[in-house]
Amino acid sequence: MYRALSAVLARTPGPVRTCVLLVLLAATGIAILELVREQTGTPGFFVGLGLALLPVPLLMAAFRWLGRAAPAPWPQLLFCFGWGACTAALIAILANSFATEWIAAATADPSDADQLGSVAIAPVVEESAKAAALLLVFVFRRRQFTGPADGFVVAGFTATGFAFTENILYLGNAFDEDLAKGTGMLNSVTAATFFVRIVVSPFAHPLFTVLTGLGFGAAALSTGRWRRIGLPLLGLALAMGLHALWNSSSRLGEYGFYVVYGCVMVPLFGLLLWLAVRIRRRRLRAVAGELAVYAAAGWLGPAEVPALASMPARSLARSLARRSGGRAAGRAVARYQADAAALALLRNRARRGGPGGEPDFAGRERELLDRLWMRRATAGPALARAAVMEELLPPWFDPLPRPAVVPGAVLTGMPAPRRAGDAEGPGLRRSGPWRSATPAGPPSSRPCALPGGDGVR
């Protein structure tokens, strides 16, 4: 399915696809805002907008924290948020309204139609609309979709955007009702709606869609065709089922909401939170283990590896670079860190999945190594200093780079960096009448291939 979709749309140039998506988001954004304003009234719309904004920065920061080990580009995350807030929300409102009206006309019972629509129709429509953003990223930004952590982040941003628009609608309608009845603030429907949707369950929609994201993340690590199709569908089905259970909780008796919330939502939230922390730690361990191979081959300084595997050290390195070289230096260090993490995860997937899992491993590895080498002069010293300041190195460790032959390079199949003053080839070179430690180029003319044969053992 993914291969067919990619083949059909691959004929369209990337900039054209980007423009089409931006126009789509803008058109659906204008349409959904006007539709919500018509339903809530102008005062209700602005009150709902202000209240719905409150949890958004916290949710976005939480999902961004999870993905910091190998951060996704901000444009991609903002696209997911915009898709959820605009396109998915518009599809959901129109489809839910049409389905509810059709059921009401067929059964002549509006109350049953509303109940059936919220339990059977809304979960299917809303989760499918949100899953479309994950599918687009999975197909067209495959390099940035590398595992469950990326599924967590993409799903979280998409669902946060969807919940934001939905909260505007609910809070705006509640305020409009209070305004018509002249209800006091403490006893108002607005206060009750705010408590339920913003205070008690701001994570509800992200919790549903994260199940779909985990399915796509597992598919990203799978090589079998049926697994790559079945795992996302399984995650989507679980998301729909949980969403339907949540929507039906208020109709399960007087204490149905509290039972579902306490016995299902809270434990599942805790489980997914534990899983998110575990995935983040595993990613950092993978970064440390895989980058050690490149450090042994001379592509990275030995002191850079522990710094790149520590989020506090990464933040400190960016601060040090900005302090000494300005914002440009800080951005260079941030890009260096992102490329190093991407390189480590690329090698980790290729080592675990074999040549079939990463058919373009050699080309992608070369691209990332070249980008690292371009920024190493700026990022290397900042990372080494951060590793020392964060006490990530043993007392006897010397963080200064040495132009010595690295024995580990022989194990990776990659020539070691040359000594200073060698007659030719990359490495350190003479400059003037004395020897200088000025880098002349990458340590090798070849990437650091995986051990064994053509790249994977």
Secondary structure, DSSP 4 states (H G I P E B T S, - for coil): -HHHHHHHHTTS-HHHHHHHHHHHHHHHHHHHHHHHHHHH-HHHHHHHHHHHTTTHHHHHHHHHHHGGGSPPPHHHHHHHHHIIIIIIHHHHHHHHHHHHHHHHHHHS-HHHHHHHIIIIIHHHHHHHHHHHHHHHHHHH-GGG--SHHHHHHHHHHHHHHHHHHHHHHHHHHHHHHHHHHT--STT-HHHHHHIIIIII-TTHHHHHHHHHHHHHHHHHT--SHHHHHHHHHHHHHHHHHHHHHHHHGGGS-TTHHHHHIIIIIHHHHHHHHHHHHHHHHHHHHHHHHHHHHHHHTTSS-TTHHHHHT-HHHHHHHHHHHHHHHHHHHHHHHHHHHHHHHHHHHHHHHHHHH-TTT-TTHHHHHHHHHHHHHHHHHHHHHHHHHHHHHTT-S-TT---S---SPPTHHHHHT-PPPBPTT-SSSSBEEEETTEEEEEE-S-S-SS--PPSSTTS--
